[in-house]
Amino acid sequence: MQATALTLGLVGVDAHLVSVEVDSGRGPSAFHLVGLAEAAVREARVRVRAALKQLEVELDEHVITVSMSPADVRKTGSAFDVALALGILGALDRVDPANLAGVVLLGELGLGGQLRPVRGVLPALATARRLGVTRAIVPVDNEAEASAVTGVDVLVASTLEDVVLGLRGERALRPAKMPGASGGGAGCFAVDLAEIRGQHGARRALEIAAAGGHNLLMMGPPGAGKTMLARRLPTILPLMTQEEALEVTAIHSVAGLLGAGAGLLADRPFRAPHHTVSVAGLVGGGSPVRPGEVSLAHCGCLFLDELLEFGRATVEALRQPLEDGVIAVSRARERAVFPARPLVVAALNPCPCGYAGTLRCTCPPDRVRSYRQRLSGPLLDRIDLQIALPPVEIADLSFAAATGEPSAVVRERVVQARAAQAARASSGEVGARLNATLGAADLARVASPDAAAERVLRTAAEALGLSARAFGKVLRVARTLADLEGATGVGAPHVAEALHLRLLDRVRAPVAQSATVG
């Protein structure tokens, strides 16, 4: 007898429908599994055999042949267990094969028949909906993320017995319920921008970066506050939209980072990988392909502390995601595409000892030049804002010194600036919701400078030797500055400030002339 159960396989954050076709016959006990299954899938027969034994179903007198279609696509992970078990039960006539039609089954089986959670349930069910499948059964620990997918009737179960009785109509399975977003959301942060003493220019740059989605590089000596500033960036970012929350949760689900019972993530992610991270760890890779730090920080912040200590190949791998907002990881047998549009914040010292421009610096000019050349021009071109942080004044560290604006106040200005950008996108005036992602045609429509601003920009571009990409970055930042002021057009002050915020374009001259930027 034959039966077919449906499940889903993951490739990156995408999924594909997998038909588990099972044929049973009498004969010496045998279990054949075909369909390009990797080790975890092949081991499923051991888990399935033990789980079926709990239902008093013995396979000793049966020849079981399983084909997982499409047969030319690699199957990875343990999410196929439940579909495999139900396919066998259907082939043995313990479950009506007709009851398996149109139902997606996801879950890993314990030896006692328990349904254990699996990764990637959210993107898998989103694919099922797109393919027209409207019913699914998932482990109860995946209930929260599964309930976020609308248009699919999702039921939850704790054991294989629950699934069997539910398909027979002998026990009602409970629908998945949305418990609410995971995380505190805005206003529930343990840190605040008001805790930053001094560094008014850096605070301003942080606000601009948040308002327009611009990447930021901070160069300054040890103790200048680079890490403190970066860790407070999420506190001034707006709450995630429903669409952003779904994307971020899907990525973390595929990576296996959602805890049991976790629902939609509410807080924007903040990722700060160590400088020893590998290329695969930063941009994604492995087998099966998993998202890297740049994708795990999607819609949030990716902080690269001590940027010049990262491996050259590792840092250069960021070129594509910084430009395109996605990262494509290609392997011999599969290709996975992950969203990758975080707000990148990088921090570095001005020289190996960190104190360039002061009497404490002992680095010769050649060594400083060699140190800074670890950061390539093409990568630097992709960073919108480049600022220098001076050492913090002792007077600013006094408890009697006035504190800066709290995160909530700055966030309000960021929200208003982003609302102006979203309004232009909604009206069809531009095709991007953030100024940092405006295309060339969009720039001409909404960031065209007035006559005075154009003169400033042309003069500076010739003097600094700006590339075409850097020229566009200046206009995008100028548009954000205008949005923060509520201005409709881009004027000379906006362009001048945007140019001032591209520090390293001004210090590509000999190091001896630029040592004072530290």
C-alpha positions as CSV (number, residue, x, y, z in Angstrom):
1,M,0.0,0.0,0.0
2,Q,1.2,3.5,-0.6
3,A,0.6,6.9,1.0
4,T,2.0,10.4,0.7
5,A,2.6,13.0,3.4
6,L,3.6,16.6,2.8
7,T,6.3,18.6,4.6
8,L,8.7,21.5,3.7
9,G,12.4,21.7,3.3
10,L,14.4,24.9,3.9
11,V,17.0,26.6,1.7
12,G,18.1,29.7,3.4
13,V,14.9,31.7,4.3
14,D,13.0,30.1,1.5
15,A,11.3,26.7,1.6
16,H,10.1,24.1,-0.9
17,L,7.3,21.5,-0.7
18,V,8.5,17.9,-0.1
19,S,6.3,14.9,-0.8
20,V,7.2,12.0,1.4
21,E,6.0,9.0,-0.6
22,V,5.9,5.7,1.3
23,D,5.4,2.2,0.0
24,S,4.9,-0.8,2.3
25,G,5.0,-4.5,1.7
26,R,5.4,-7.8,3.5
27,G,8.9,-9.4,3.7
28,P,12.1,-9.4,5.7
29,S,12.4,-6.1,7.7
30,A,13.9,-3.4,5.6
31,F,13.8,0.4,5.5
32,H,14.9,2.1,2.3
33,L,15.1,5.9,2.1
34,V,15.9,7.8,-1.1
35,G,15.7,11.4,-2.2
36,L,19.1,13.0,-1.6
37,A,18.7,12.9,2.2
38,E,21.7,14.0,4.4
39,A,22.6,12.3,7.7
40,A,20.0,13.9,10.0
41,V,17.2,12.9,7.6
42,R,18.6,9.3,7.2
43,E,18.8,8.9,10.9
44,A,15.0,9.8,11.1
45,R,14.2,6.1,10.5
46,V,15.6,5.3,13.9
47,R,13.6,7.9,15.6
48,V,10.5,7.1,13.6
49,R,10.8,3.3,14.4
50,A,11.0,4.0,18.1
51,A,8.2,6.5,18.1
52,L,5.9,4.1,16.2
53,K,6.7,1.4,18.7
54,Q,5.0,3.6,21.3
55,L,1.8,3.4,19.2
56,E,2.2,-0.4,19.1
57,V,3.2,-0.3,15.4
58,E,6.0,-2.7,14.6
59,L,7.9,-2.5,11.3
60,D,9.7,-5.9,11.7
61,E,7.6,-7.7,9.1
62,H,7.4,-4.9,6.6
63,V,9.6,-3.6,3.8
64,I,9.3,0.2,3.9
65,T,10.4,2.2,0.9
66,V,10.4,6.0,1.2
67,S,11.0,8.5,-1.6
68,M,11.4,12.2,-0.8
69,S,10.4,14.3,-3.8
70,P,11.8,16.3,-5.5
71,A,14.6,13.7,-5.5
72,D,17.3,16.1,-6.8
73,V,17.1,18.6,-4.0
74,R,19.1,18.0,-0.9
75,K,17.0,17.4,2.3
76,T,18.6,18.6,5.6
77,G,17.4,18.8,9.2
78,S,15.0,16.9,11.3
79,A,11.7,18.6,10.4
80,F,10.7,15.6,8.2
81,D,10.2,13.1,11.0
82,V,6.5,13.6,11.5
83,A,5.7,13.5,7.8
84,L,7.8,10.3,7.5
85,A,6.0,8.7,10.4
86,L,2.5,9.6,9.1
87,G,3.4,8.5,5.6
88,I,4.4,5.1,7.0
89,L,1.2,4.9,9.1
90,G,-0.8,5.7,6.0
91,A,1.0,3.0,4.0
92,L,0.2,0.5,6.8
93,D,-3.4,1.6,6.7
94,R,-3.3,2.9,10.3
95,V,-4.3,6.3,9.0
96,D,-6.5,7.0,6.1
97,P,-4.2,8.3,3.3
98,A,-6.9,10.7,2.2
99,N,-6.6,12.5,5.6
100,L,-3.0,13.3,4.8
101,A,-3.9,15.2,1.6
102,G,-3.3,19.0,1.8
103,V,-1.8,18.9,5.3
104,V,1.8,20.0,5.9
105,L,3.5,18.2,8.8
106,L,6.5,19.6,10.6
107,G,8.4,18.4,13.6
108,E,11.2,16.3,15.0
109,L,10.3,13.1,16.9
110,G,11.6,12.0,20.2
111,L,12.1,8.2,20.9
112,G,9.0,8.3,23.0
113,G,6.9,10.0,20.3
114,Q,7.2,13.5,21.6
115,L,7.1,16.3,19.0
116,R,10.1,18.5,19.4
117,P,10.5,22.0,17.9
118,V,12.3,22.6,14.6
119,R,13.9,25.7,13.1
120,G,12.4,27.6,10.2
121,V,8.7,27.0,10.9
122,L,7.7,30.7,10.1
123,P,9.3,30.9,6.6
124,A,8.2,27.3,5.9
125,L,4.5,28.1,6.6
126,A,4.8,31.3,4.6
127,T,5.9,29.2,1.6
128,A,3.0,26.7,2.2
129,R,0.5,29.6,2.1
130,R,2.1,30.8,-1.1
131,L,1.8,27.3,-2.6
132,G,-1.9,27.1,-1.7
133,V,-1.6,24.7,1.3
134,T,-4.0,25.9,4.0
135,R,-3.5,23.3,6.8
136,A,-0.5,22.5,8.9
137,I,0.4,20.6,12.1
138,V,3.5,21.8,14.1
139,P,5.0,21.0,17.5
140,V,3.5,23.0,20.4
141,D,6.8,24.7,21.1
142,N,6.7,26.2,17.6
143,E,3.2,27.5,18.2
144,A,4.1,31.2,18.7
145,E,6.0,31.7,15.4
146,A,3.6,29.5,13.5
147,S,0.6,31.6,14.5
148,A,2.2,34.6,12.9
149,V,1.4,33.2,9.5
150,T,-2.0,34.2,8.4
151,G,-4.0,32.3,5.8
152,V,-2.9,28.8,7.1
153,D,-5.0,26.8,9.6
154,V,-2.2,25.8,12.0
155,L,-2.8,23.1,14.6
156,V,-0.4,22.2,17.4
157,A,0.4,18.8,18.9
158,S,2.6,17.5,21.7
159,T,3.0,13.9,20.6
160,L,2.8,11.7,17.6
161,E,-0.3,10.1,19.1
162,D,-2.0,13.5,19.2
163,V,-1.3,13.9,15.4
164,V,-2.7,10.5,14.6
165,L,-5.8,10.9,16.6
166,G,-6.3,14.4,15.2
167,L,-6.1,13.2,11.6
168,R,-8.5,10.3,12.4
169,G,-11.0,12.8,13.9
170,E,-10.8,11.1,17.3
171,R,-9.2,14.1,19.1
172,A,-9.4,17.7,18.4
173,L,-6.1,19.5,18.0
174,R,-5.7,23.0,19.4
175,P,-5.3,25.9,16.9
176,A,-2.1,27.9,17.3
177,K,-2.5,31.1,19.2
178,M,-0.4,34.3,19.0
179,P,1.1,35.0,22.4
180,G,2.4,38.5,21.4
181,A,5.8,39.8,20.3
182,S,8.9,38.7,22.1
183,G,10.9,41.6,23.6
184,G,10.1,44.8,25.3
185,G,10.0,47.2,22.4
186,A,11.0,50.8,22.5
187,G,11.3,52.3,25.9
188,C,12.4,49.1,27.6
189,F,16.2,49.4,27.0
190,A,18.7,49.0,29.8
191,V,20.8,51.8,28.3
192,D,20.0,55.4,27.2
193,L,21.7,58.0,25.0
194,A,21.5,60.4,27.9
195,E,24.3,58.4,29.6
196,I,26.8,59.6,26.9
197,R,28.8,62.5,28.3
198,G,30.3,65.0,25.7
199,Q,30.7,63.7,22.1
200,H,28.0,66.0,20.8
201,G,29.2,65.5,17.2
202,A,29.0,61.7,17.5
203,R,25.5,61.9,19.0
204,R,24.5,64.0,16.0
205,A,26.0,61.5,13.6
206,L,24.1,58.7,15.4
207,E,20.8,60.5,15.0
208,I,21.5,61.1,11.3
209,A,22.4,57.4,10.8
210,A,19.2,56.3,12.5
211,A,17.0,58.8,10.6
212,G,18.2,57.8,7.1
213,G,19.5,54.2,7.6
214,H,23.1,55.4,6.9
215,N,26.1,53.2,7.7
216,L,28.5,54.9,10.2
217,L,32.2,54.7,10.9
218,M,33.7,56.1,14.1
219,M,37.4,56.7,14.5
220,G,38.8,57.7,17.8
221,P,41.2,56.7,20.7
222,P,40.4,54.1,23.3
223,G,37.9,55.3,25.8
224,A,36.3,57.9,23.5
225,G,32.9,56.2,23.8
226,K,32.7,54.4,20.4
227,T,31.2,51.2,21.9
228,M,28.9,53.1,24.2
229,L,27.5,55.1,21.3
230,A,27.0,52.0,19.1
231,R,25.1,50.1,21.8
232,R,22.7,53.0,22.2
233,L,21.8,53.2,18.6
234,P,18.9,50.7,18.9
235,T,17.4,53.0,21.6
236,I,16.7,55.7,19.0
237,L,15.5,53.5,16.2
238,P,11.7,53.3,15.5
239,L,9.7,50.2,16.4
240,M,9.8,47.5,13.8
241,T,6.8,47.3,11.5
242,Q,4.9,44.0,11.2
243,E,6.7,43.3,7.9
244,E,10.1,43.9,9.4
245,A,9.2,41.8,12.5
246,L,8.2,38.9,10.2
247,E,11.5,39.1,8.2
248,V,13.7,39.3,11.3
249,T,11.9,36.5,13.1
250,A,12.1,34.3,10.0
251,I,15.9,34.8,9.8
252,H,16.4,34.0,13.5
253,S,14.1,31.0,13.2
254,V,16.2,29.6,10.3
255,A,19.3,30.2,12.4
256,G,17.7,28.3,15.3
257,L,18.0,31.3,17.6
258,L,14.3,31.5,18.6
259,G,13.7,30.1,22.0
260,A,11.0,27.6,22.7
261,G,7.6,29.4,22.6
262,A,9.1,32.6,21.2
263,G,6.8,34.6,19.0
264,L,7.5,37.6,16.7
265,L,10.5,39.6,17.7
266,A,9.7,43.1,18.7
267,D,13.2,44.5,19.4
268,R,15.5,45.4,16.6
269,P,18.5,43.1,16.6
270,F,21.9,44.2,17.7
271,R,24.8,42.0,16.7
272,A,28.4,42.6,17.7
273,P,30.6,39.8,16.3
274,H,34.2,39.4,17.6
275,H,36.9,40.4,15.2
276,T,37.9,36.7,14.9
277,V,34.7,35.9,13.1
278,S,35.1,33.9,9.9
279,V,33.7,34.9,6.5
280,A,31.0,32.3,6.8
281,G,30.1,33.5,10.3
282,L,29.8,37.1,9.1
283,V,27.9,36.7,5.8
284,G,26.5,33.1,6.1
285,G,27.5,29.6,5.0
286,G,28.0,26.2,6.4
287,S,26.1,23.0,5.5
288,P,23.2,23.4,5.6
289,V,23.6,27.1,4.8
290,R,22.8,29.3,7.8
291,P,22.5,33.1,7.9
292,G,25.6,35.1,9.1
293,E,25.8,38.0,11.4
294,V,25.0,40.5,8.7
295,S,21.6,38.8,8.1
296,L,20.9,38.3,11.8
297,A,21.3,42.0,12.2
298,H,18.8,42.7,9.4
299,C,16.6,45.7,10.2
300,G,18.8,46.3,13.2
301,C,22.4,47.2,14.0
302,L,25.6,45.4,13.1
303,F,28.4,46.7,15.2
304,L,32.0,45.9,14.0
305,D,34.3,47.0,16.9
306,E,38.0,47.3,16.1
307,L,37.2,47.1,12.3
308,L,40.8,46.9,11.2
309,E,41.4,43.8,13.4
310,F,38.9,41.8,11.3
311,G,40.4,39.7,8.5
312,R,40.7,41.5,5.2
313,A,38.7,38.9,3.3
314,T,36.0,38.9,6.1
315,V,35.5,42.7,5.9
316,E,35.6,42.8,2.1
317,A,32.8,40.2,2.0
318,L,30.5,43.0,3.3
319,R,30.7,44.9,0.0
320,Q,27.7,43.1,-1.6
321,P,25.3,43.3,1.3
322,L,26.2,46.9,2.0
323,E,25.3,47.7,-1.6
324,D,22.4,45.4,-2.4
325,G,20.8,44.6,0.9
326,V,20.9,40.9,0.4
327,I,23.6,38.2,0.6
328,A,23.7,35.3,-1.8
329,V,25.6,32.2,-0.5
330,S,26.3,29.8,-3.3
331,R,27.5,26.2,-2.8
332,A,28.0,23.3,-5.2
333,R,24.5,21.9,-4.5
334,E,22.5,24.9,-3.2
335,R,22.2,28.6,-3.3
336,A,20.6,30.5,-0.4
337,V,19.7,34.2,-0.4
338,F,19.3,36.0,2.9
339,P,18.1,39.6,3.6
340,A,21.0,41.7,4.8
341,R,20.2,45.3,5.3
342,P,21.4,46.2,8.8
343,L,22.6,49.6,9.9
344,V,26.3,49.0,10.0
345,V,28.3,50.8,12.7
346,A,32.1,50.3,12.7
347,A,34.7,51.6,15.1
348,L,38.4,51.8,14.7
349,N,41.4,53.4,16.3
350,P,43.3,56.1,14.3
351,C,46.6,54.2,14.6
352,P,47.9,50.9,16.1
353,C,48.5,52.4,19.5
354,G,45.2,54.4,19.3
355,Y,46.5,57.8,20.2
356,A,47.4,59.4,16.8
357,G,47.6,63.3,17.1
358,T,48.6,63.3,20.8
359,L,51.9,63.1,22.6
360,R,51.1,59.6,23.7
361,C,51.4,58.3,20.1
362,T,54.6,56.5,19.2
363,C,53.6,55.2,15.8
364,P,55.7,56.4,12.8
365,P,53.8,57.8,9.8
366,D,54.5,54.7,7.7
367,R,53.0,52.4,10.3
368,V,49.9,54.6,10.6
369,R,49.5,54.7,6.8
370,S,49.9,50.9,6.6
371,Y,47.4,50.4,9.4
372,R,44.7,52.6,7.8
373,Q,45.2,51.0,4.4
374,R,43.7,47.8,5.8
375,L,40.4,49.5,5.1
376,S,39.9,49.5,1.3
377,G,38.6,52.4,-0.7
378,P,35.7,50.5,-2.2
379,L,34.5,49.4,1.3
380,L,35.0,52.9,2.7
381,D,32.9,54.4,-0.2
382,R,30.0,52.3,1.0
383,I,30.0,53.9,4.4
384,D,27.9,57.1,4.4
385,L,29.1,58.7,7.6
386,Q,32.7,58.9,8.8
387,I,33.5,60.8,11.9
388,A,36.3,61.4,14.4
389,L,35.8,61.1,18.1
390,P,38.1,63.3,20.3
391,P,39.1,62.1,23.8
392,V,36.3,62.8,26.3
393,E,37.0,65.9,28.4
394,I,37.4,65.4,32.1
395,A,34.8,68.2,32.7
396,D,32.2,66.2,30.8
397,L,32.7,63.2,33.0
398,S,31.8,65.1,36.1
399,F,28.5,64.1,37.7
400,A,27.6,67.7,37.9
401,A,27.9,68.1,34.1
402,A,24.7,68.4,32.1
403,T,23.5,65.2,30.5
404,G,22.5,65.0,26.8
405,E,19.0,64.4,25.4
406,P,17.5,61.0,26.3
407,S,16.9,58.4,23.7
408,A,13.1,59.0,23.7
409,V,13.5,62.6,22.6
410,V,16.0,61.8,19.8
411,R,13.8,58.9,18.7
412,E,10.9,61.2,18.1
413,R,12.9,63.2,15.7
414,V,14.1,60.0,14.0
415,V,10.5,58.8,13.7
416,Q,9.4,62.1,12.1
417,A,12.2,62.0,9.6
418,R,11.4,58.4,8.7
419,A,7.8,59.3,8.3
420,A,8.7,61.9,5.7
421,Q,10.7,59.3,3.8
422,A,7.9,56.7,4.0
423,A,5.4,59.3,2.8
424,R,7.5,59.9,-0.4
425,A,7.6,56.1,-0.9
426,S,3.9,55.7,-0.4
427,S,3.1,58.4,-2.8
428,G,5.2,56.8,-5.5
429,E,7.6,59.7,-5.6
430,V,10.5,57.4,-4.8
431,G,10.9,53.6,-4.7
432,A,12.7,53.3,-1.3
433,R,11.5,53.9,2.2
434,L,14.9,55.1,3.5
435,N,17.2,57.7,2.1
436,A,20.2,55.4,2.4
437,T,18.6,53.1,-0.2
438,L,17.5,55.8,-2.7
439,G,18.4,54.9,-6.3
440,A,20.0,57.3,-8.8
441,A,16.6,58.3,-10.3
442,D,15.1,58.8,-6.9
443,L,18.0,61.1,-5.9
444,A,17.3,63.3,-8.9
445,R,13.7,63.7,-7.8
446,V,14.0,64.3,-4.1
447,A,17.6,65.2,-3.3
448,S,18.5,67.6,-6.1
449,P,20.5,70.4,-4.5
450,D,19.7,74.1,-5.1
451,A,22.2,76.3,-6.9
452,A,24.3,77.2,-3.8
453,A,24.4,73.6,-2.6
454,E,25.4,72.4,-6.0
455,R,28.4,74.8,-6.0
456,V,29.5,73.6,-2.6
457,L,29.2,70.0,-3.7
458,R,31.0,70.4,-7.0
459,T,33.9,72.3,-5.3
460,A,34.3,69.7,-2.6
461,A,34.0,66.8,-5.0
462,E,36.9,68.1,-7.1
463,A,39.0,68.9,-4.1
464,L,38.4,65.6,-2.4
465,G,38.3,63.4,-5.5
466,L,35.0,61.9,-4.5
467,S,33.9,58.8,-6.4
468,A,30.5,58.7,-8.1
469,R,29.3,56.5,-5.2
470,A,30.6,58.9,-2.6
471,F,28.9,61.8,-4.5
472,G,25.6,60.0,-4.2
473,K,26.2,59.2,-0.5
474,V,26.7,62.8,0.2
475,L,23.3,63.7,-1.4
476,R,21.5,60.9,0.5
477,V,22.9,62.2,3.8
478,A,22.0,65.7,2.8
479,R,18.4,64.6,2.1
480,T,18.3,63.1,5.6
481,L,19.5,66.3,7.2
482,A,16.8,68.2,5.3
483,D,14.2,65.7,6.6
484,L,15.4,66.1,10.2
485,E,14.8,69.9,9.8
486,G,11.5,69.4,8.0
487,A,12.9,71.1,4.9
488,T,11.4,70.3,1.5
489,G,14.6,70.9,-0.5
490,V,18.4,70.2,-0.1
491,G,20.3,73.4,0.6
492,A,23.9,74.4,1.0
493,P,24.0,73.8,4.8
494,H,22.8,70.3,4.4
495,V,25.4,69.5,1.7
496,A,28.2,71.2,3.8
497,E,27.3,69.1,6.9
498,A,27.1,65.9,4.8
499,L,30.5,66.6,3.4
500,H,31.9,67.3,6.9
501,L,30.6,63.9,7.9
502,R,32.9,62.1,5.4
503,L,36.0,62.4,7.4
504,L,38.2,59.8,5.7
505,D,37.7,61.4,2.3
506,R,39.4,64.4,3.8
507,V,42.3,62.5,5.3
508,R,43.4,60.4,2.3
509,A,46.2,62.9,2.0
510,P,49.6,61.9,3.5
511,V,49.2,60.7,7.1
512,A,51.5,63.3,8.4
513,Q,49.0,65.9,7.4
514,S,46.1,64.0,8.8
515,A,47.4,62.9,12.2
516,T,45.3,65.5,14.0
517,V,42.1,63.7,13.2
518,G,42.6,61.3,16.1
